[in-house]
Amino acid sequence: MPERPPRSRDPRRARPHARRRAGLAALTAVLVAGTGVLAGCDSSGSDAPDAEKKRTAAPAWNRSPESVAAVGDSITRGFDACAVLVDCPEVSWATGTDPGVRSLAVRLLGAPAAKKNSWNHATTGARMADLPDQMALAAQEKPELVTVMVGANDACRETTGQMTPVADFRVSFETALRRLRAEAPRTQVYVSSVPDLKRLWSTGRGNPLGRQIWKLGLCASMLRDAQDMSERARERRDTVYERVVAYNEVLRDVCAKDARCRYDGGAVFDYRFTGRQLSQWDWFHPSKDGQGRLAEIAYRNVTATKFPG
């Protein structure tokens, strides 16, 4: 049989192969370039490329929110600041309208706007386990900022054994933020640290009236037998102190995982309340003057160009 002449190659059939070769060459170049990027970690130890860092950067913090909702406990309700054993939300550090306090809402929005665009969902006696429901209520307002101050009642129990476990405290706080994010994903959150209960004891224990009120059971885990300086009493107070420190670590850690959350860096915990800044009725809750100091701290941190901690 005669030998067939070789067929000429159809250039159109060769084109897919050429395209595959070009694709492989491009892929090889990308891999080589990628290897160089991965090898070029900066001296800080970060191995994320600059472009990736930009994509995952936190959204810009709005230093001038136009609406504020508050959640938390008796401090945010202004308990014992105006009269004995009653809430006084008009002097609340977060959303109050009293001109002597100049609450965070007033400082941010101005007095007229604060009355219309701020909401106080805190409740006296609340613990961290109550925060998810409060946060769900706050989310319905679609505020641009939510303030959080809670945790003192988790440590203020009849005995140290009844204090909220740190793990439970963490779960409740994480749940609260998820509740907020489900309804208001863009809302910013400002988280206040839990006050130093041991320092409050140290400041108020010198007042005879305050000690009498404390005997009614106010924060017994810390304030019971206020003048008792025995080793057992000191250990009890130290246990409460250490639990508050642990709560604040949870607030800091959980907040750090939310791009729109700011923790106060321990500013309230570190603040040294004087007798003037404590309620004249219980020598434990902030007075009207103390509420004003809390408002100052919050405003400074909310409007700061850098996160406090």
Phi, psi and omega per residue, in radians:
M1 nan 2.323 -3.116
P2 -1.117 2.513 -3.123
E3 -1.284 2.316 -3.114
R4 -1.308 2.456 3.074
P5 -1.172 2.541 3.124
P6 -1.098 2.436 -3.136
R7 -1.418 2.459 3.093
S8 -1.274 2.511 -3.112
R9 -1.341 2.255 3.108
D10 -1.307 2.046 -3.110
P11 -1.029 -0.461 -3.141
R12 -1.240 -0.528 3.120
R13 -1.339 -0.483 -3.131
A14 -1.334 -0.330 -3.021
R15 -1.086 -0.754 3.126
P16 -1.041 -0.693 3.124
H17 -1.091 -0.729 3.130
A18 -1.089 -0.691 3.137
R19 -1.143 -0.700 3.118
R20 -1.095 -0.738 3.127
R21 -1.095 -0.714 3.133
A22 -1.127 -0.679 3.128
G23 -1.135 -0.742 3.124
L24 -1.089 -0.718 3.133
A25 -1.087 -0.715 3.139
A26 -1.151 -0.724 3.128
L27 -1.083 -0.729 3.121
T28 -1.063 -0.729 3.139
A29 -1.100 -0.697 3.133
V30 -1.123 -0.758 -3.136
L31 -1.106 -0.730 3.133
V32 -1.116 -0.759 3.129
A33 -1.126 -0.693 3.122
G34 -1.089 -0.672 3.113
T35 -1.071 -0.702 3.125
G36 -1.122 -0.649 3.139
V37 -1.160 -0.792 -3.122
L38 -1.114 -0.581 -3.127
A39 -1.333 -0.305 -3.041
G40 -1.661 0.821 3.114
C41 -1.105 2.559 3.124
D42 -1.369 2.993 -3.039
S43 -1.223 -0.213 3.141
S44 -1.394 -0.168 3.117
G45 1.706 -0.057 3.126
S46 -1.310 2.357 -3.127
D47 -1.954 0.284 3.123
A48 -1.623 2.279 3.084
P49 -1.037 2.690 -3.111
D50 -1.006 -0.696 -3.135
A51 -1.082 -0.695 3.131
E52 -1.175 -0.668 3.103
K53 -1.055 -0.708 -3.133
K54 -1.148 -0.677 -3.119
R55 -1.181 -0.565 -3.067
T56 -1.748 0.132 -3.127
A57 -1.110 2.546 3.137
A58 -1.153 2.577 3.097
P59 -1.124 2.669 -3.134
A60 -1.078 2.371 3.127
W61 -1.357 2.213 3.113
N62 -1.421 1.928 -3.085
R63 -1.460 -0.028 -3.137
S64 -2.329 1.059 3.118
P65 -1.100 2.640 -3.039
E66 -1.882 0.118 3.040
S67 -2.723 2.560 -3.043
V68 -2.396 2.302 2.991
A69 -2.095 2.510 -3.102
A70 -2.070 2.443 3.022
V71 -2.287 2.718 3.131
G72 2.575 -2.536 -2.994
D73 -2.112 -2.705 -3.019
S74 -1.079 -0.499 3.137
I75 -1.085 -0.768 -3.135
T76 -1.281 -0.297 3.053
R77 -1.545 -0.069 -3.130
G78 1.224 0.526 -3.091
F79 -1.061 2.340 3.108
D80 1.093 0.308 3.123
A81 -1.590 -0.413 -3.102
C82 -2.015 -0.564 3.141
A83 -2.739 2.906 -3.027
V84 -1.274 2.275 3.010
L85 1.043 0.573 3.070
V86 -2.392 2.677 3.043
D87 -1.279 2.666 3.070
C88 -2.501 1.224 -3.026
P89 -1.067 -0.316 3.132
E90 -1.190 -0.278 3.082
V91 -1.885 0.235 3.131
S92 -1.032 2.365 3.105
W93 -1.037 -0.474 -3.027
A94 -1.559 -0.873 -2.990
T95 -2.279 0.121 -3.085
G96 -1.108 2.830 -3.114
T97 -1.961 -0.067 -3.110
D98 -1.108 2.180 -3.101
P99 -1.159 -0.358 3.114
G100 -1.298 -0.409 3.132
V101 -1.594 -0.715 -3.031
R102 0.910 1.256 -3.088
S103 -1.027 2.948 3.086
L104 -0.979 -0.767 -3.138
A105 -1.073 -0.738 3.131
V106 -1.139 -0.732 -3.130
R107 -1.146 -0.606 -3.110
L108 -1.439 -0.726 -2.954
L109 -1.853 -0.351 -2.954
G110 1.571 2.648 -3.030
A111 -1.028 -0.824 -3.114
P112 -1.087 -0.782 -3.113
A113 -1.206 -0.556 -3.127
A114 -1.089 -0.610 3.137
K115 -1.145 -0.565 -3.072
K116 -1.624 -0.494 -2.973
N117 -2.110 0.603 3.015
S118 -2.462 2.592 -3.057
W119 -2.473 2.417 -3.110
N120 -2.009 1.869 -3.139
H121 -1.825 0.163 3.104
A122 -1.211 2.730 3.098
T123 -2.391 2.403 3.115
T124 -1.103 2.326 -3.122
G125 1.574 -0.054 -3.077
A126 -1.162 2.542 3.013
R127 -2.066 3.076 -3.083
M128 -1.012 -0.558 3.129
A129 -1.093 -0.382 3.125
D130 -1.503 -0.204 -3.026
L131 -1.139 -0.681 -3.135
P132 -0.974 -0.744 3.130
D133 -1.189 -0.692 3.084
Q134 -1.094 -0.727 -3.115
M135 -1.145 -0.613 3.096
A136 -1.111 -0.679 3.083
L137 -1.152 -0.757 3.132
A138 -1.086 -0.662 -3.113
A139 -1.086 -0.524 -3.141
Q140 -1.130 -0.435 3.116
E141 -1.357 -0.236 -3.051
K142 0.900 0.881 -3.121
P143 -1.284 2.746 3.054
E144 -1.416 -0.342 3.118
L145 -2.511 2.385 2.999
V146 -2.064 2.293 3.056
T147 -1.750 2.486 -3.125
V148 -2.207 2.182 2.965
M149 -2.487 1.808 -3.092
V150 -2.717 2.670 3.106
G151 2.358 -0.439 -3.124
A152 -1.070 -0.713 -3.121
N153 -1.254 -0.342 3.067
D154 -1.221 -0.514 3.095
A155 -1.639 -0.507 3.137
C156 -1.451 1.518 3.135
R157 -2.179 3.061 3.131
E158 -1.101 -0.705 3.105
T159 -2.346 2.839 3.118
T160 -1.160 -0.488 3.125
G161 -1.174 -0.313 -3.133
Q162 -1.629 -0.037 3.117
M163 -1.099 2.587 3.141
T164 -1.083 2.214 3.063
P165 -1.019 2.551 -3.094
V166 -1.058 -0.690 -3.137
A167 -1.101 -0.703 3.113
D168 -1.177 -0.677 3.096
F169 -1.017 -0.762 -3.141
R170 -1.127 -0.815 -3.114
V171 -1.049 -0.745 -3.128
S172 -1.147 -0.694 3.132
F173 -1.181 -0.746 3.093
E174 -1.072 -0.709 3.115
T175 -1.109 -0.714 3.140
A176 -1.067 -0.760 3.132
L177 -1.168 -0.644 3.085
R178 -1.119 -0.683 3.099
R179 -1.051 -0.756 3.124
L180 -1.118 -0.829 -3.069
R181 -1.121 -0.497 -3.141
A182 -1.144 -0.549 -3.089
E183 -1.912 -0.489 -3.068
A184 -2.422 1.254 -3.029
P185 -1.104 -0.379 -3.075
R186 -1.757 -0.019 -3.141
T187 -1.182 2.357 3.080
Q188 -1.476 2.683 -3.111
V189 -2.235 2.228 3.043
Y190 -1.940 2.113 -3.046
V191 -1.934 2.098 3.077
S192 -1.517 2.497 3.045
S193 -1.232 2.746 3.076
V194 -1.274 2.347 -3.138
P195 -1.070 2.736 3.091
D196 -1.349 1.717 -3.075
L197 -1.137 -0.538 3.130
K198 -1.189 -0.656 3.105
R199 -1.194 -0.638 3.074
L200 -1.097 -0.712 3.061
W201 -1.039 -0.804 -3.100
S202 -1.106 -0.632 -3.124
T203 -1.301 -0.722 -3.035
G204 -1.544 -0.277 -3.029
R205 -1.143 -0.329 3.137
G206 -1.417 -0.112 -3.111
N207 -1.690 2.069 -3.095
P208 -1.043 -0.709 3.139
L209 -1.137 -0.759 3.121
G210 -1.024 -0.731 -3.131
R211 -1.127 -0.603 3.113
Q212 -1.175 -0.699 3.102
I213 -1.149 -0.699 -3.137
W214 -1.051 -0.526 -3.131
K215 -1.156 -0.262 3.099
L216 -1.312 -0.117 3.069
G217 1.993 0.125 3.136
L218 -1.123 2.084 3.109
C219 0.768 0.985 -3.026
A220 -1.015 -0.590 -3.114
S221 -1.024 -0.508 3.120
M222 -1.843 -0.716 -2.931
L223 -1.672 -0.202 -3.139
R224 -1.025 2.440 3.131
D225 0.871 1.037 -2.984
A226 -1.001 -0.502 -3.099
Q227 -1.641 -0.038 -3.134
D228 -1.304 2.047 -3.134
M229 -1.968 0.425 3.103
S230 -1.202 2.864 -3.136
E231 -1.050 -0.698 -3.131
R232 -1.111 -0.730 3.125
A233 -1.163 -0.705 3.122
R234 -1.120 -0.702 3.110
E235 -1.115 -0.678 3.113
R236 -1.087 -0.821 -3.134
R237 -1.149 -0.660 3.100
D238 -1.118 -0.632 3.113
T239 -1.105 -0.728 3.102
V240 -1.149 -0.769 3.125
Y241 -0.996 -0.835 -3.109
E242 -1.141 -0.577 3.108
R243 -1.206 -0.681 3.088
V244 -1.100 -0.731 3.074
V245 -1.018 -0.752 3.136
A246 -1.141 -0.686 3.086
Y247 -1.054 -0.757 -3.132
N248 -1.142 -0.574 3.062
E249 -1.136 -0.654 3.084
V250 -1.133 -0.810 3.128
L251 -0.995 -0.775 3.141
R252 -1.118 -0.839 -3.048
D253 -1.168 -0.803 -3.111
V254 -1.180 -0.720 3.123
C255 -1.089 -0.662 -3.109
A256 -1.099 -0.384 -3.135
K257 -1.485 -0.132 3.130
D258 -1.875 2.088 -3.039
A259 -1.114 -0.326 -3.104
R260 -1.954 0.488 -3.123
C261 -2.096 2.424 3.101
R262 -2.197 2.180 3.030
Y263 -1.663 2.588 -3.031
D264 -1.354 0.058 3.104
G265 1.260 0.307 -3.128
G266 1.510 0.263 -3.046
A267 -1.099 -0.753 3.135
V268 -1.239 -0.698 3.092
F269 -1.030 -0.676 -3.083
D270 -1.421 -0.257 -3.030
Y271 -1.221 2.349 -3.119
R272 -1.680 1.625 3.086
F273 -1.159 2.398 3.049
T274 -1.713 3.033 3.100
G275 -1.028 -0.584 3.112
R276 -1.124 -0.480 -3.063
Q277 -1.694 0.160 3.062
L278 -1.966 2.619 -3.133
S279 -0.997 2.355 3.099
Q280 -1.272 -0.161 3.136
W281 -1.677 -0.558 -3.126
D282 -2.237 -0.137 3.118
W283 0.893 0.713 3.138
F284 -2.551 -0.927 3.089
H285 -1.303 2.727 3.103
P286 -1.129 2.437 2.995
S287 -1.358 -3.091 3.056
K288 -1.013 -0.715 3.104
D289 -1.143 -0.704 3.113
G290 -1.125 -0.647 3.072
Q291 -1.084 -0.657 3.098
G292 -1.116 -0.654 3.110
R293 -1.165 -0.682 3.087
L294 -1.113 -0.672 3.108
A295 -1.113 -0.695 3.109
E296 -1.066 -0.816 3.140
I297 -1.039 -0.814 -3.112
A298 -1.102 -0.801 -3.117
Y299 -1.091 -0.731 3.127
R300 -1.046 -0.730 -3.094
N301 -1.363 -0.660 3.130
V302 -1.156 -0.591 -3.086
T303 -1.695 0.038 -3.132
A304 -1.215 2.604 3.125
T305 -1.316 -0.385 3.123
K306 -2.154 2.638 3.129
F307 -1.129 2.388 -3.140
P308 -1.240 -0.400 -3.133
G309 2.860 nan nan
